[in-house]
Amino acid sequence: MRRVYSTEAGELVAQHSTDDLRRKTLQPVQTYGNGNVKSLPLEERTPVYTPAGIIEAEMVTFHESGKLKRVFPLNGKLSGYWSQEDEGKLADPLTFDSPAGPLTAKVISLCFYEDGTLRSMTLWPDETLSVQTPAGVIKTRIGASFSRDGHLRSLEPAEPTPLDTPVGRITAYDSDAVGINGDSNSLVFDDQGQVAAVSTTLSMITARHYSGKEFVFVPECRESLCSESDREMVPMRILFDKQGVEISVTPDAEPSYVDFANYEISSSPFLPQLDNLSKGLICSV
């Protein structure tokens, strides 16, 4: 049955039919307790009015207030008969307004705060985009997020990227980054545009206590998921605040906190893979 919903994004027709490959399932319209629409799969790709411009979409979601939350240009169902690659071929580059200026890329979704400010963008796999940041233009994959006041909050570097931090130059790159969405990413900036968090496999942190004792934090390595005979680096996570640095050498490790009051903290390159390429990566101890 054809159902039309009147929303702030326009008059939208809910999905009421299926096809043989992409949309084999009739997805339901979900609502909040107050009756407002929560998620709305559309019958066909439809021009949707968003704060970032008019976007043709197959799926939209809303905040409980009725304000637009997320827009999906495509909404095909992946299966053995319809792959991510098949869906990706239907994705067209989209030009939209952002706090970082006009951007053009193939996106899985755009997400908005209730006031209409762009919260995040999620890119298609293998899609990259050059984004203006407080640290300069950074080639970005997976996505980027923005604060409510329009500042760049986080992004996922597409390649190893040297950055200035409170403890010196660190090469940002998260080899374990998973592209679920662009709401949160490994490289984070604070409200002043300073690096607040970063993941790296190519930098190390040295903390020298004023008593003379020294601690060195380096990325660890693990057995490769592809081969038992190979090793791969695990990104080290570093968070900064005004008092010091929190360091996690692996995702499961207990974080170590080093304060600026008692330690001289510095960063330097960490390149164990160059030690002996014929023997694979060398783990730190």
Salt bridges, closest charged atoms under 4 A:
GLU8 OE1 - LYS67 NZ 3.52
GLU43 OE1 - HIS16 ND1 3.46
GLU58 OE1 - ARG22 NH2 2.89
GLU58 OE2 - ARG45 NE 3.98
GLU87 OE2 - ARG22 NH2 2.80
ASP92 OD2 - ARG45 NH1 3.77
ASP149 OD1 - HIS151 ND1 2.89
ASP164 OD1 - ARG169 NH1 2.94
ASP176 OD1 - ARG222 NH2 2.74
ASP183 OD2 - ARG70 NH2 2.89
GLU214 OE1 - ARG208 NE 2.93
GLU232 OE2 - ARG222 NE 2.84
